């Protein structure tokens, strides 16, 4: 997939799954989205309003990056040995591609049809194929 990212998801601010790129088998995206949404909200409440940007769970690092003025959240899973700065740089590229493709009203008015995001997935696939050259 991506050199330093094992898995990638984008969720609405309410935790609804939008896009996923996973190396391993299928994961319950709805449950995962609810988990990330809850942990992000919880961390914001206990840390005087600061947003959680990453955390390590067992042998995985999860990096959370807001998109579209916090109407969506990008979540990347990687090996904890990778540098935080490098992961965030890649995540910011992904967010930029997402934000060039959609705006907040697209996400707020989204009817749940995942095919709506196929164009983004194609752009992201192309980006990573080109960066591998």
Secondary structure, DSSP 8 states (H G I E B T S, - for coil): --SS-SEEEEEETT--EEEEE-SSS---HHHHHHHHHHHHHHHHHHTTT----EEEETTEEEEEEEETTTTEEEEEEE-TTS-HHHHHHHHHHHHHHHHHH--HHHHHT--S-GGGGHHHHHHHHHHHHHHT-
